[in-house]
Amino acid sequence: MERLRQLLLRTDYTIDGVRERLGSMAASALAREELVPALRATAGGDPLATLIRLWWLGVPVPAAALGPEVLDSGLVEEAGGGEVRATVHLQPWETGGYLVSDRKVRPGDPPLRSDHVVGAGGASANLAQLVTRRPVGSALDLGTGCGVQVLHLAGRAERVVATDLNPRALELARLSWALSGVEGVEARAGSLYDPVEDERFDLIVSNPPFVIAPGGEGKLTYRESGEAGDAFCRELVRRTPARLNPGGQAHFLANWLHVEGEDWHDRVGGWLRETGCDGWVVQRDVQDPAEYVELWLRDAARQGTPRYTELYDRWLSWFDEHKVEGVGFGWITMRASGTLDPVVRVEHLDHQVVLPVGDYVDDVLDSIAAAHRADALDTARLRTAAGLLDERVGLPGAEDPIRIVLRQTQGLRRSREVGTVEAALAGVCDGELALGPLLNVIAELVGEGEMPDADAIRPLIAEGYFLL
C-alpha cells in the first residue's frame, strides 16, 4: 500500500489533480452519472489520465500502462485483451489521503450486494465539516464504512477506534488508512456500541445507516438498519451518553419522520431530553415522501430496472400507512455537560452557513447553554458578536424604520427581526456595563416606555447575537 500511495502522489492523483484534469464540465456530467466528458478529458493515455480512468471512472485500461505498484496491489483484475479493471473505487480525499470502497454503481449495473461499501460523498463531507476541531484524547467513529471520518480524526485524536457492523467495510477501511498513512486505528466489528462495551470517549462521530425504508428484501447495510422508521437514530442518541467522557461531544447525521399531527421539533427533541446531555439539532432539508424514495432508489441504481415501479409503490405505501408527510435530514450534536439542567435546542437552518461548522460548534453550544443557565441577566455584561449587521427597511424620508433585522455575517449566519431596543443594544454592548442599566437608558432614549425584561434577551444570547 505504501508503494501504491507514493505512486498516486507522484502522479498527482489528488483532489486538485483530478479536478484540474477533468475540468468543470466533466465533473458536472459525472454528478449526473454521465461518463463521456470525463472519458474525453482522459483520452491522452498519460499516467494521471490512466489512473483516473482506472480508479475513478471504473473502466478497463491497458495493463502495459501500469506499473507493479498497481498490478501487484491486489486491487485490479484482468479484463481481457491485455487490459485490467479495478475491483474497487479508489478516490483521493480532501485530507490528502485516499479512500477505498466498492466500485461506484451506475444505471444499468446489477443490484448491489447487501454488504456493499459505499464511497465518501456529500454526507461524509457534511459530517466532517460539523465535528469539533478541538484536540481530544480518544475518538470513536461509529459505523466507519470506508474509513473516511478516521482520516479527519487522525490529526486531532490521540487514540481512534472505528467500528462497523459490516466486516467488509472494515477490510476496505484498513486499506484506506494504509493508503493515507494513518496508523494505530483500532478496528472492531459489531453493531452500535456493542464493540466498545463499557469504554468512554471524548468524541464520537457517526454517519449511521439512517435511511428510512420499509424493510424486507434488498436491505443495504451501509444505509439501512432494518429498524422501523427512525428508531435506529433514536436508539443511537439514547445510548450515546453512557459512552461519553465528562465534557465529551458526539456528532451524528440523521433522518427523522415528519408525521401527521406531530411537531417534528418535539419528536427529535424528545430523543435528546431523555439523555441528560446538552443537545443541538439542526434540520438542513426536508423531502416529501416521493422525493425521498426517488433519491434512495437512484442511490441503489434501481431507476430503469423492471422492479422500479413496484419498489417505489411499496415504499410510498409504507409512508402512507405510517402517516408520514416528509423526512427531515440534518445533524445532531450532544455534549455531556454534567449538569442537572440540560438544554436542548432544535431548529431548521436551510441557508448557507460558514464552513467548517466544527471551527465554532463549541461556541454555539456554549451560547445555547449560557442563555439557558445564566441566573440574573440584569447584572450580566454582554458583548455584541463580531460581524453583526443592522439592516433597516422603511419608507423614504420616514423617521422610523418599518423593520429592523440583525444579521450575522459569521458562523451560522442567522437573522432575526428585532425592536428598536434590541437594535440599540447591539450598538452599545461592549462588555463594560451591565445589561439592566443599559436597557433602562436605551428605553428612555428611544421612548419605548417600560424597561424591557432582561430575560427577553435570552433568545438573542442563545442564537449568538450577544456573548456573555
C-alpha positions in Angstrom: 0.0 0.0 0.0 2.8 2.4 0.7 4.3 1.9 -2.8 0.9 2.5 -4.3 0.4 5.6 -2.2 3.7 7.1 -3.3 2.8 6.4 -7.0 -0.6 8.1 -6.5 1.1 11.2 -5.1 3.8 11.3 -7.7 1.2 11.1 -10.5 -0.9 13.9 -8.9 -3.8 11.6 -8.4 -5.1 14.0 -5.8 -8.3 16.1 -5.3 -6.7 19.1 -7.0 -5.0 17.0 -9.7 -8.2 15.1 -10.7 -10.3 18.3 -10.6 -7.9 20.2 -12.8 -7.6 17.3 -15.3 -11.3 16.7 -15.6 -12.5 20.3 -15.7 -15.9 21.7 -14.6 -17.9 20.2 -17.5 -16.8 16.6 -17.0 -17.2 16.9 -13.2 -20.7 18.2 -13.6 -21.5 15.4 -16.0 -20.1 12.8 -13.6 -22.5 14.1 -10.9 -25.3 13.2 -13.4 -23.6 9.7 -13.9 -22.5 10.7 -17.4 -19.0 9.4 -18.3 -18.4 10.6 -21.8 -17.0 14.1 -21.0 -14.7 12.5 -18.4 -13.5 9.9 -20.9 -12.8 12.6 -23.4 -10.8 14.5 -20.8 -8.7 11.5 -20.0 -8.1 10.2 -23.5 -4.4 11.1 -23.6 -3.1 7.9 -22.1 -0.7 9.7 -19.7 -0.2 8.3 -16.2 -2.7 10.6 -14.5 -5.4 10.0 -17.2 -4.9 6.3 -16.8 -5.3 6.3 -13.1 -8.4 8.4 -13.3 -9.9 6.0 -15.8 -8.9 3.0 -13.7 -9.8 4.1 -10.2 -12.4 6.9 -10.6 -14.3 6.1 -13.8 -14.0 2.3 -13.3 -13.2 1.5 -17.0 -10.6 -1.0 -18.2 -7.1 0.3 -19.1 -4.1 -1.3 -20.8 -2.1 -3.3 -18.3 1.1 -2.1 -20.1 0.3 1.4 -19.0 0.5 0.4 -15.3 3.5 -0.3 -13.1 3.9 -3.0 -10.5 2.6 -0.7 -7.8 -0.8 -1.1 -9.3 -0.6 -4.5 -10.9 0.7 -6.1 -7.6 -1.7 -4.2 -5.3 -4.4 -6.9 -5.3 -6.9 -4.2 -6.3 -7.2 -4.9 -10.1 -8.2 -7.9 -12.2 -7.8 -9.0 -15.8 -10.4 -7.7 -18.1 -9.2 -9.5 -21.3 -7.4 -8.1 -24.4 -4.4 -7.0 -22.3 -6.5 -4.8 -20.1 -7.2 -4.7 -16.4 -10.0 -3.2 -14.4 -10.2 -2.0 -10.8 -12.0 -4.2 -8.3 -12.6 -1.2 -6.0 -13.2 2.5 -6.2 -10.1 4.4 -5.0 -10.7 8.2 -4.5 -8.4 11.0 -3.3 -9.9 12.8 -0.3 -9.7 16.4 0.9 -7.4 15.4 3.8 -4.7 14.4 1.4 -5.4 10.8 1.9 -7.2 8.1 -0.1 -10.4 6.1 0.4 -11.1 2.5 -0.9 -14.7 1.4 -1.4 -16.7 -0.8 -3.7 -16.9 0.3 -7.3 -19.4 3.1 -8.0 -22.8 1.8 -9.1 -24.3 3.4 -12.2 -27.5 3.0 -14.1 -27.6 -0.4 -15.8 -25.3 -2.1 -13.2 -26.6 -5.2 -11.4 -28.2 -4.8 -8.0 -25.8 -4.0 -5.1 -24.6 -6.8 -2.8 -26.1 -6.4 0.7 -22.6 -5.7 2.2 -21.8 -3.1 -0.4 -19.3 -0.5 0.9 -20.2 3.0 -0.4 -17.5 5.6 -1.1 -17.4 9.0 0.5 -19.7 11.7 -0.7 -21.7 14.7 0.4 -22.9 13.2 3.6 -19.4 12.2 4.6 -18.1 15.7 3.9 -21.0 17.3 5.8 -20.2 15.3 8.9 -16.5 16.1 8.7 -17.4 19.8 8.5 -19.6 19.6 11.6 -17.2 17.8 14.0 -15.4 20.0 16.6 -11.8 20.8 15.8 -10.6 20.7 19.4 -7.9 18.1 20.1 -9.2 15.1 22.1 -7.6 12.1 23.8 -9.9 9.5 22.4 -12.4 9.3 19.5 -14.8 6.8 18.2 -16.0 6.5 14.6 -19.2 4.6 14.8 -20.1 2.9 11.5 -16.8 3.8 9.8 -17.8 2.5 6.3 -14.8 3.1 4.0 -13.0 4.9 6.9 -13.5 8.5 5.9 -14.0 10.1 9.3 -10.9 8.5 10.6 -8.8 10.5 8.1 -10.2 13.6 9.7 -9.9 12.4 13.3 -6.3 11.1 13.0 -4.7 14.5 13.3 -6.6 15.6 16.4 -7.3 12.4 18.5 -4.5 10.6 20.3 -6.5 7.3 20.1 -9.0 6.3 17.4 -11.4 3.4 17.5 -13.5 2.6 14.4 -16.4 0.1 14.3 -18.7 -1.3 11.7 -21.4 -4.0 11.5 -20.0 -5.0 8.1 -16.7 -6.8 8.2 -16.1 -6.0 4.5 -16.3 -2.3 5.4 -13.5 -2.7 7.9 -11.5 -4.6 5.4 -11.7 -1.7 2.9 -11.3 0.9 5.6 -7.9 -0.6 6.6 -6.8 -0.2 3.0 -8.0 3.4 3.1 -6.0 4.1 6.2 -2.9 2.4 4.9 -3.0 4.4 1.7 -3.4 7.5 3.7 -0.5 6.9 6.0 -2.8 6.6 9.1 -1.6 4.1 11.7 -2.8 2.8 15.0 -6.5 2.7 14.4 -8.4 0.1 16.4 -10.9 -1.5 14.1 -13.7 -3.6 15.6 -16.8 -5.4 14.2 -20.2 -5.1 15.7 -23.5 -3.1 15.9 -23.9 0.3 17.6 -21.9 0.4 20.8 -21.5 -3.3 21.3 -17.9 -3.5 20.1 -16.7 -0.9 22.7 -18.5 -2.4 25.7 -18.0 -0.1 28.7 -15.4 2.3 27.1 -15.9 6.0 27.1 -14.7 8.6 24.6 -14.0 12.3 24.4 -15.5 12.5 20.9 -18.0 10.2 19.0 -18.9 10.7 15.3 -21.2 8.7 13.1 -22.7 8.8 9.7 -25.1 5.9 10.6 -27.5 3.8 8.4 -30.2 6.4 8.8 -32.3 5.7 5.6 -35.9 5.1 6.5 -37.1 2.2 4.4 -40.0 -0.4 4.6 -37.6 -3.3 5.2 -37.8 -6.7 3.7 -35.6 -7.8 0.7 -32.7 -5.8 -0.6 -31.6 -4.2 2.6 -28.3 -2.4 2.1 -26.1 -2.5 5.3 -24.4 0.8 4.6 -27.6 2.8 4.6 -30.4 0.8 6.3 -30.5 -0.6 9.8 -33.7 -2.7 9.4 -35.3 -0.8 12.4 -38.7 0.6 11.9 -38.9 4.2 10.8 -36.4 6.5 12.6 -36.0 4.2 15.6 -32.3 3.5 14.8 -31.4 7.2 15.1 -33.4 7.5 18.3 -31.6 4.5 19.8 -28.2 5.9 18.8 -29.0 9.1 20.6 -30.3 7.2 23.7 -27.3 5.0 24.1 -24.6 7.7 23.5 -24.4 9.4 26.9 -23.1 6.2 28.5 -20.2 6.2 26.0 -19.1 9.9 26.6 -16.5 11.1 29.0 -17.4 14.2 31.0 -17.4 17.2 28.6 -17.3 14.8 25.6 -19.2 15.5 22.4 -21.0 13.4 19.8 -21.8 14.4 16.3 -24.3 12.5 14.1 -26.1 12.8 10.8 -29.7 11.6 10.9 -33.1 11.3 9.3 -36.4 11.7 11.2 -40.0 11.4 10.3 -42.5 14.3 9.9 -45.7 12.6 11.0 -49.2 13.9 10.5 -50.4 15.7 13.7 -47.0 15.7 15.3 -44.4 18.5 15.5 -41.0 17.2 14.4 -39.3 19.5 16.9 -41.0 17.6 19.7 -40.2 14.3 18.1 -36.5 14.7 17.8 -36.1 17.0 20.8 -37.7 14.2 22.9 -34.9 11.9 21.9 -32.4 14.2 23.5 -34.3 15.3 26.5 -34.1 11.8 27.8 -30.3 11.7 27.7 -29.2 14.2 30.3 -26.8 15.8 27.7 -27.0 19.2 26.2 -28.2 18.8 22.6 -28.4 20.8 19.4 -30.4 19.5 16.4 -30.3 21.3 13.1 -32.6 20.3 10.2 -31.0 21.2 6.9 -33.6 19.8 4.5 -37.0 18.2 4.3 -38.1 15.9 1.4 -41.7 14.8 0.7 -42.1 11.0 0.6 -41.9 10.8 -3.3 -38.6 12.8 -3.4 -37.2 10.7 -0.6 -38.0 7.4 -2.3 -36.6 8.6 -5.7 -33.4 9.7 -4.0 -32.6 6.3 -2.5 -33.8 4.2 -5.4 -31.5 6.2 -7.6 -28.7 5.7 -5.0 -29.1 1.9 -5.4 -29.2 2.2 -9.2 -32.8 1.0 -9.4 -34.0 3.5 -11.9 -34.9 1.9 -15.2 -35.0 -1.6 -13.8 -38.0 -3.9 -14.1 -38.9 -3.6 -10.4 -38.5 0.1 -10.0 -42.3 0.9 -10.1 -43.0 -2.0 -7.6 -40.4 -0.9 -5.2 -41.4 2.8 -5.4 -45.1 1.9 -4.8 -44.3 -0.3 -1.8 -42.1 2.4 -0.2 -44.8 5.0 -0.6 -47.4 2.6 0.8 -45.3 2.3 3.9 -45.1 6.0 4.3 -48.9 6.3 3.8 -49.5 3.6 6.4 -47.5 5.5 9.0 -48.9 8.9 8.1 -45.5 10.2 7.0 -45.7 13.7 5.4 -42.0 14.2 5.0 -38.5 13.2 6.0 -36.1 15.6 7.7 -32.3 15.4 7.3 -29.8 17.1 9.5 -27.3 16.8 12.3 -27.4 16.1 16.0 -24.8 17.3 18.4 -24.6 16.2 22.0 -22.3 17.3 24.9 -22.0 15.6 28.3 -22.1 18.8 30.3 -22.7 17.1 33.6 -25.5 19.4 34.6 -28.7 18.5 36.2 -30.4 21.0 33.9 -29.5 20.0 30.3 -30.6 22.3 27.5 -31.8 21.1 24.1 -32.2 23.3 21.0 -34.0 22.1 17.9 -34.1 24.4 14.8 -34.3 24.5 11.0 -31.5 26.1 9.1 -31.6 25.7 5.3 -29.4 28.7 4.4 -25.7 28.6 3.8 -23.5 28.7 6.9 -19.8 29.3 7.3 -17.8 26.1 6.9 -16.5 24.2 8.7 -19.1 24.4 11.5 -16.6 22.5 13.6 -14.5 25.7 13.9 -17.2 27.3 16.1 -19.5 24.5 17.2 -18.2 24.7 20.7 -19.1 28.4 20.8 -22.6 27.6 19.6 -23.1 25.0 22.3 -21.7 27.5 24.9 -24.1 30.2 23.8 -27.1 27.9 24.0 -26.2 26.7 27.4 -25.3 30.2 28.7 -28.6 31.6 27.7 -30.5 28.8 29.4 -28.5 28.7 32.6 -27.5 32.3 33.3 -29.1 33.5 36.5 -29.9 37.2 36.7 -29.2 38.8 33.4 -29.6 42.3 34.8 -26.0 42.1 36.1 -24.6 40.3 33.0 -22.1 42.2 30.9 -22.8 41.4 27.2 -20.7 41.9 24.1 -22.2 42.2 20.6 -21.0 39.4 18.4 -18.4 40.3 15.7 -19.6 40.8 12.2 -23.2 41.7 13.1 -25.2 43.9 10.7 -28.1 46.1 11.4 -30.5 46.2 8.4 -33.4 48.7 8.3 -36.3 48.9 5.9 -38.5 52.0 5.9 -40.4 54.4 3.7 -38.3 57.2 2.0 -38.0 60.2 4.3 -39.6 58.4 7.3 -38.0 58.9 10.7 -38.6 55.4 11.9 -38.0 52.1 10.1 -40.8 49.6 9.4 -38.5 46.7 10.1 -35.1 46.1 11.8 -33.1 42.9 11.2 -30.0 41.8 13.0 -28.0 39.7 10.6 -24.9 37.6 11.3 -22.1 37.5 8.7 -20.1 34.9 10.5 -20.8 31.4 11.9 -24.4 30.2 11.4 -25.4 33.5 9.6 -28.7 33.7 11.4 -31.0 36.7 11.0 -33.7 37.9 13.4 -36.2 40.8 13.3 -35.9 42.9 16.4 -37.3 46.0 18.0 -35.5 49.4 18.5 -34.3 48.5 22.0 -32.6 45.3 20.9 -31.1 47.1 17.9 -29.8 49.9 20.0 -28.4 47.4 22.5 -26.4 45.7 19.7 -24.8 49.1 19.0 -23.5 49.7 22.6 -22.8 46.3 24.2 -19.0 46.1 24.7 -18.8 44.1 27.9 -18.3 47.2 30.1 -21.7 47.9 31.5 -24.3 45.6 33.0 -27.4 44.7 30.9 -30.0 46.1 33.3 -28.8 49.7 33.4 -28.1 49.6 29.7 -31.7 48.6 28.9 -33.0 51.3 31.2 -31.1 54.0 29.5 -31.9 52.7 26.0 -35.6 52.5 26.8 -35.6 56.2 27.9 -33.7 57.3 24.8 -35.9 55.5 22.3 -39.2 56.2 24.2 -40.3 52.6 24.4 -41.9 53.1 27.8 -41.2 50.4 30.5 -37.7 49.0 30.6 -37.7 45.6 28.7 -37.2 42.5 30.8 -33.6 41.4 30.6 -34.8 37.8 30.2 -36.2 38.8 26.8 -32.6 39.0 25.5 -32.0 35.2 26.3 -33.0 34.1 22.7 -30.5 36.6 21.2 -27.8 35.2 23.5 -28.7 31.6 22.6 -28.5 32.4 18.9 -25.1 34.2 19.2 -26.1 37.8 18.7 -24.8 38.7 22.1 -22.0 37.0 24.0 -21.9 36.6 27.8 
